[in-house]
């Protein structure tokens, strides 16, 4: 029988490893308060943005929402007031217009939590897609995010010094910003770029106690989803059809919980959690438990990734074979 003393190093190894991870993870985890703070949400007139605004208002935040259409913004404000009894500020601007965005942010006042939730999505094979459509997606999804952050950041930095409380910049990406899928060439490019923006930005703003969150929802039941689904190429439906969809309210709750926990990567469902582990790479991580899952699960998730790619490429081959046979 082995001596208890000989077993001690084996028993202690997991504890020591967890302690090392707890020391290594950066940024340090903090709680980002919502109550009584200014939460500015783009794309706030419908879908995930509206659901987020409603949740934040219900938690006692001072909420501002920005979108393009003034009529929809008014309807959103009425819906939030009806649901929460709280009035929110509304601003009409196109996120592609840096000057209009800057004016809206200035009028709204210093921001504590900035949620870049705007986005457009038109699925199509790159060869068939008009370059103006590609440019539109990149300008809204990527450049619109730059415009928002550039406009809000100076006063956000000042605000953290005055309040002594951490702030947050949350960026709404997509699971298509973690893995490329047939028919999502332009969309995935615009969403993958947000990951690089967020990782570098976190380095630049952590000294000001600003924490960046990347939110990765799956297909979500929003007003534009039916049209997006209708336009999908057949192969996209075959490959992406296996991905589970979510309701906007459920995504909003996951997103707000992630923002409040200052998590850098915020998955929204089980599949998203597995995808986040598989694509963790060199991204910031503030939770040692999640870091432990990433370290221990990396090899297995790479294997699963290869299985998914095998399935997707098999689907593409079979689809082309059937098409040639017609």
C-alpha positions in Angstrom: 0.0 0.0 0.0 1.4 3.4 -1.0 2.3 5.7 1.8 0.1 8.8 2.3 3.2 10.9 2.0 3.9 9.5 -1.4 0.3 10.3 -2.5 0.5 13.9 -1.3 2.3 15.3 -4.4 -0.3 13.6 -6.6 -3.2 15.0 -4.6 -1.7 18.5 -4.4 -0.9 18.8 -8.1 -4.4 19.9 -9.2 -4.5 22.4 -6.4 -1.1 23.9 -7.3 -2.1 24.0 -11.0 -5.3 25.8 -10.2 -3.4 28.3 -8.0 -0.9 28.9 -10.8 -3.8 29.7 -13.2 -5.4 31.9 -10.6 -2.1 33.9 -10.5 -1.8 34.0 -14.3 -5.2 35.1 -15.5 -5.5 38.7 -16.6 -7.3 41.1 -16.4 -8.2 40.5 -12.8 -11.9 39.7 -12.4 -14.1 42.6 -11.3 -17.8 43.3 -11.0 -19.1 46.0 -13.3 -22.1 47.7 -11.6 -25.2 48.5 -13.7 -27.5 50.2 -11.3 -27.4 53.9 -11.5 -24.9 54.0 -14.3 -25.2 55.1 -17.9 -25.6 52.2 -20.4 -25.4 53.2 -24.1 -26.6 50.6 -26.5 -26.4 50.7 -30.3 -28.9 48.7 -32.4 -31.2 49.3 -29.4 -34.5 49.6 -31.3 -35.1 45.9 -31.8 -33.8 42.4 -31.2 -30.9 41.8 -28.8 -30.3 45.5 -28.3 -33.9 46.2 -27.3 -33.8 43.2 -24.9 -30.6 44.4 -23.4 -32.0 47.9 -22.9 -35.0 46.6 -21.2 -32.9 44.4 -18.9 -30.5 47.3 -18.0 -33.4 49.7 -17.4 -35.1 47.1 -15.1 -31.8 46.9 -13.1 -31.8 50.6 -12.5 -29.5 51.8 -15.2 -29.8 55.1 -17.1 -30.2 53.8 -20.6 -29.5 55.4 -24.0 -30.3 53.6 -27.2 -29.1 54.5 -30.7 -30.4 53.2 -34.1 -31.0 54.6 -37.5 -34.8 54.8 -37.6 -36.5 57.4 -35.4 -39.9 55.8 -35.5 -38.6 52.4 -34.4 -36.6 54.2 -31.6 -39.8 55.8 -30.3 -41.6 52.4 -30.4 -38.7 50.9 -28.5 -38.8 53.6 -25.8 -42.5 53.1 -25.4 -42.0 49.3 -25.1 -39.3 49.7 -22.4 -41.4 52.2 -20.5 -44.4 49.8 -20.6 -42.2 46.9 -19.4 -40.1 48.7 -16.7 -41.7 52.0 -16.0 -38.4 53.6 -16.9 -37.8 56.2 -19.7 -34.7 55.8 -21.9 -33.0 58.3 -24.1 -33.1 57.8 -27.8 -30.7 58.9 -30.5 -31.0 58.5 -34.3 -27.8 58.1 -36.2 -26.1 55.8 -38.7 -23.0 54.2 -37.0 -21.1 54.6 -40.3 -21.3 58.4 -39.8 -18.5 59.2 -37.3 -19.6 62.8 -36.9 -23.3 61.8 -36.2 -22.1 59.1 -33.8 -19.9 61.6 -31.9 -22.7 64.1 -31.6 -25.1 61.5 -30.3 -22.6 60.3 -27.7 -21.8 63.8 -26.6 -25.6 64.6 -26.3 -26.1 61.4 -24.3 -23.4 62.3 -21.8 -20.5 60.2 -20.3 -20.9 56.5 -20.7 -20.2 53.8 -18.2 -21.1 50.8 -20.2 -20.9 50.9 -24.0 -22.6 48.1 -25.9 -21.8 48.0 -29.6 -24.7 45.8 -30.6 -25.3 47.1 -34.2 -24.8 44.8 -37.1 -26.0 43.7 -40.5 -25.8 40.3 -42.1 -26.4 39.3 -45.7 -25.3 35.7 -46.4 -24.0 34.8 -49.9 -21.1 33.2 -51.6 -18.4 35.9 -52.2 -18.3 35.2 -56.0 -22.0 36.1 -56.2 -22.1 38.9 -53.7 -21.9 42.5 -54.8 -18.9 44.4 -53.4 -21.1 47.2 -52.2 -22.9 44.7 -50.0 -19.6 43.5 -48.7 -18.5 47.1 -48.0 -21.8 47.8 -46.3 -21.3 44.9 -43.8 -17.7 45.9 -43.1 -18.6 49.6 -42.6 -21.5 48.9 -40.3 -20.1 45.9 -38.3 -16.5 47.0 -38.1 -16.1 50.7 -38.8 -19.3 51.5 -36.9 -17.7 49.9 -33.8 -14.6 51.9 -34.2 -16.7 55.1 -34.5 -18.7 54.3 -31.3 -15.6 53.5 -29.3 -13.6 56.5 -30.5 -16.5 58.7 -29.6 -17.2 57.3 -26.1 -13.7 56.4 -24.9 -12.3 59.8 -23.8 -15.2 60.5 -21.4 -15.3 56.9 -20.3 -11.7 57.2 -19.1 -12.5 60.4 -17.2 -15.6 58.8 -15.8 -13.8 55.8 -14.2 -11.4 58.3 -12.5 -14.3 60.3 -11.1 -16.5 57.4 -9.9 -13.8 54.9 -9.0 -15.9 52.2 -10.6 -14.9 49.9 -13.5 -16.4 50.5 -16.9 -17.2 48.2 -19.8 -17.0 48.1 -23.6 -19.1 45.2 -24.9 -18.9 44.2 -28.6 -21.6 42.0 -30.1 -19.9 39.5 -32.5 -21.3 36.2 -33.6 -20.4 32.5 -33.6 -19.6 33.3 -37.2 -16.8 35.5 -35.7 -15.2 32.4 -34.2 -15.5 30.0 -37.2 -15.9 30.7 -40.9 -18.9 29.0 -42.6 -19.9 28.6 -46.2 -21.8 31.7 -47.4 -20.6 33.9 -44.6 -17.3 35.1 -46.2 -17.9 38.8 -45.9 -19.9 38.6 -42.6 -17.3 36.4 -40.9 -14.6 38.8 -42.0 -16.3 41.7 -40.4 -16.9 39.8 -37.2 -13.5 38.1 -37.0 -12.0 41.6 -37.2 -13.8 42.6 -34.0 -11.9 40.0 -32.1 -8.6 41.6 -33.0 -10.0 45.0 -32.2 -11.2 43.8 -28.7 -8.0 42.0 -27.8 -5.8 44.9 -28.6 -8.2 47.5 -27.1 -8.3 45.6 -23.8 -4.5 46.1 -23.5 -5.0 49.8 -24.2 -7.8 50.5 -21.7 -7.2 48.2 -18.8 -5.1 50.9 -17.0 -8.2 53.0 -17.0 -10.2 50.1 -15.4 -12.2 49.6 -18.6 -13.1 46.0 -19.3 -13.8 44.7 -22.8 -16.3 41.9 -23.5 -16.8 40.0 -26.7 -20.3 38.4 -27.0 -20.8 35.5 -29.4 -24.5 34.7 -29.9 -25.7 31.9 -32.2 -28.5 32.4 -34.7 -31.0 34.6 -32.8 -34.7 35.2 -33.4 -34.5 38.9 -34.3 -36.7 40.9 -36.8 -34.2 40.4 -39.6 -33.5 36.7 -39.0 -36.3 35.4 -41.3 -35.0 37.4 -44.2 -31.4 36.4 -43.5 -32.5 32.8 -43.4 -34.4 33.1 -46.6 -31.3 34.5 -48.4 -28.9 31.8 -47.2 -27.4 29.5 -49.8 -28.5 25.9 -49.6 -25.1 24.8 -48.3 -25.2 27.4 -45.6 -28.5 25.9 -44.4 -27.1 22.4 -44.4 -24.0 23.4 -42.5 -25.3 26.1 -40.2 -28.7 24.6 -39.7 -27.3 22.3 -37.0 -26.5 25.4 -34.9 -29.1 26.0 -32.2 -30.9 29.3 -32.3 -31.8 31.5 -29.3 -34.4 34.1 -28.3 -33.2 37.6 -28.1 -34.2 37.9 -24.4 -32.0 34.9 -23.6 -29.0 36.2 -25.5 -29.5 39.6 -23.8 -29.4 38.0 -20.3 -26.2 36.1 -21.1 -24.7 39.2 -22.5 -25.5 41.4 -19.5 -24.3 38.7 -17.1 -21.0 38.5 -19.0 -20.6 42.3 -19.0 -21.3 42.5 -15.2 -18.7 39.8 -14.6 -16.2 41.6 -16.9 -15.6 38.4 -18.9 -13.7 38.9 -22.1 -15.4 36.0 -24.0 -19.1 35.7 -23.4 -20.7 32.6 -25.1 -24.4 32.3 -25.1 -25.2 28.6 -25.1 -23.5 25.2 -24.6 -22.3 25.1 -28.2 -20.9 28.6 -27.9 -19.0 27.6 -24.7 -17.4 24.7 -26.5 -16.5 27.0 -29.4 -15.0 29.5 -27.1 -12.8 26.9 -25.5 -11.7 25.7 -29.0 -10.9 29.2 -30.1 -9.5 30.7 -26.9 -6.0 31.1 -28.3 -4.2 34.1 -26.7 -7.3 35.9 -25.7 -7.5 37.5 -22.2 -9.1 35.4 -19.5 -10.1 36.6 -16.0 -11.6 33.4 -14.7 -9.2 30.7 -13.5 -12.0 28.1 -13.8 -12.6 28.9 -17.4 -8.8 29.0 -18.0 -8.6 25.5 -16.5 -11.4 24.3 -18.9 -9.5 25.9 -21.8 -6.2 24.3 -20.9 -7.6 20.9 -20.2 -10.1 20.9 -23.1 -7.9 22.3 -25.8 -6.7 19.0 -27.2 -10.1 17.4 -27.1 -11.8 20.5 -28.7 -9.2 20.5 -31.5 -10.2 16.9 -32.2 -13.9 17.9 -32.2 -13.1 20.8 -34.5 -11.5 18.4 -37.0 -14.7 16.2 -36.8 -16.9 19.3 -37.5 -14.7 20.3 -40.5 -14.8 16.7 -41.8 -18.6 16.8 -41.6 -18.8 20.2 -43.3 -16.4 19.4 -46.1 -18.3 16.1 -46.6 -21.6 18.0 -46.9 -20.0 20.3 -49.5 -18.7 17.4 -51.5 -22.0 15.6 -51.4 -23.9 18.7 -52.4 -21.7 19.3 -55.4 -21.9 15.6 -56.4 -25.7 15.7 -56.3 -25.7 18.9 -58.3 -23.5 17.5 -61.0 -25.7 14.4 -61.2 -28.8 16.4 -61.9 
